[in-house]
């Protein structure tokens, strides 16, 4: 039985210029910050529906609403989570 799922994972690696963000870095950020919560919520959500109850809490960031240049991949993934 799962009553509550808290998707709290997040990473925002440092980079210099936005053009220095590699595809590998971008994919790593999106996999952890957006794809992970989606997959876990889908699996746990089915159990919650079967039980007739449960809560999923997604922890986001103010940066998802007002991103600064040094957190663009992170902010994008968190905006998707919103």
C-alpha positions in Angstrom: 0.0 0.0 0.0 1.3 3.4 -0.9 -0.3 6.5 0.6 2.0 9.2 -0.6 4.6 9.6 -3.3 6.9 12.6 -3.1 8.9 13.3 -6.3 11.7 15.4 -4.8 14.7 14.4 -7.0 16.5 17.2 -8.8 19.8 18.1 -10.3 21.0 21.3 -11.9 24.6 20.9 -13.0 26.8 23.9 -13.5 27.8 25.0 -16.9 29.4 28.0 -18.5 27.6 29.2 -21.5 24.3 27.7 -22.6 26.0 26.5 -25.8 28.2 24.3 -23.6 25.3 22.2 -22.5 25.9 18.9 -24.2 23.1 16.5 -25.2 24.3 14.1 -22.6 24.0 16.7 -19.8 20.6 17.8 -21.1 19.3 14.2 -21.2 20.7 13.5 -17.7 18.8 16.5 -16.3 15.6 15.7 -18.1 15.8 12.0 -17.2 16.1 12.7 -13.5 13.9 15.8 -13.2 11.0 14.9 -15.5 11.1 11.4 -16.9 11.8 9.8 -13.5 8.8 11.4 -11.8 6.6 10.6 -14.7 7.5 6.9 -14.7 7.3 6.5 -11.0 4.0 8.4 -10.8 2.5 6.2 -13.5 3.5 3.0 -11.6 2.6 4.1 -8.1 -0.5 6.0 -9.4 -2.0 2.7 -10.7 -1.6 1.2 -7.2 -3.2 4.3 -5.7 -6.2 4.1 -8.1 -6.7 0.4 -7.2 -6.6 1.3 -3.5 -9.0 4.2 -4.0 -6.7 6.7 -2.5 -3.3 8.3 -2.5 -1.4 11.5 -3.1 1.4 12.5 -5.4 3.4 15.5 -4.6 5.8 16.9 -7.2 8.5 19.2 -5.9 9.3 21.9 -8.4 11.1 25.2 -8.4 10.5 28.9 -8.7 13.1 28.7 -11.5 10.5 26.8 -13.6 8.5 30.0 -13.7 11.3 32.5 -13.9 14.4 30.8 -15.1 17.8 32.4 -14.9 20.4 31.7 -17.7 22.4 29.3 -15.5 19.5 26.8 -14.9 17.8 26.5 -18.3 17.8 22.7 -18.6 16.7 22.3 -15.0 14.0 24.9 -15.3 12.7 23.4 -18.4 12.4 20.0 -16.9 10.7 21.4 -13.7 8.3 23.4 -15.9 7.4 20.1 -17.5 6.8 18.6 -14.1 4.5 21.5 -13.2 
